[in-house]
């Protein structure tokens, strides 16, 4: 995960066939991601989306030591 992605940890994913996913957008705040997701769902109601919080696992490993 690069530095820019660390600044935007809230991610909206679009689910694709065969357990694949596509990153739609990244946000700094969960509220922004939720509002964006509401708009997307109105435009594409038949498509499945999810919000996730991505944490840099390498950073967590270093903090645990």
C-alpha positions in Angstrom: 0.0 0.0 0.0 1.6 3.3 -1.1 1.5 6.5 0.9 -1.4 8.0 -1.0 -3.5 5.0 -0.4 -2.7 5.2 3.3 -4.2 8.7 3.3 -7.4 7.4 1.9 -8.2 4.2 3.9 -12.0 4.0 3.2 -12.5 2.1 0.0 -15.6 1.3 -2.1 -15.4 -2.0 -3.9 -17.6 -3.3 -6.7 -18.0 -7.0 -6.7 -17.3 -8.9 -9.9 -17.9 -12.5 -10.9 -15.5 -15.2 -9.7 -14.8 -13.6 -6.3 -13.1 -10.6 -7.9 -13.5 -7.0 -6.9 -12.8 -3.6 -8.4 -11.8 -0.5 -6.4 -14.3 2.3 -7.3 -13.0 5.1 -5.1 -11.0 5.9 -1.9 -11.9 8.3 0.8 -10.3 9.8 4.0 -13.6 9.7 5.9 -16.2 6.9 6.2 -19.0 9.5 6.0 -17.7 10.6 2.5 -17.6 6.9 1.4 -21.1 6.2 2.6 -22.5 9.3 0.8 -20.7 8.4 -2.4 -22.0 4.8 -2.1 -25.6 6.0 -1.8 -25.3 7.9 -5.0 -23.7 5.0 -6.8 -26.4 2.6 -5.6 -29.1 5.0 -7.0 -27.4 5.0 -10.4 -26.6 1.3 -10.5 -29.1 -0.5 -8.2 -28.4 -3.9 -9.7 -24.7 -3.9 -8.9 -23.3 -5.0 -5.5 -20.9 -2.7 -3.7 -19.2 -2.6 -0.3 -17.2 -0.2 1.9 -14.0 -1.4 3.5 -11.3 0.1 5.8 -7.9 -0.9 4.5 -5.1 -1.0 7.0 -1.4 -1.4 6.1 -0.6 -4.8 7.6 3.1 -4.0 7.5 2.5 -0.9 9.8 0.5 -3.1 12.2 3.3 -5.6 12.3 5.8 -2.9 13.2 3.6 -1.5 15.9 3.1 -4.9 17.6 6.9 -5.2 18.2 
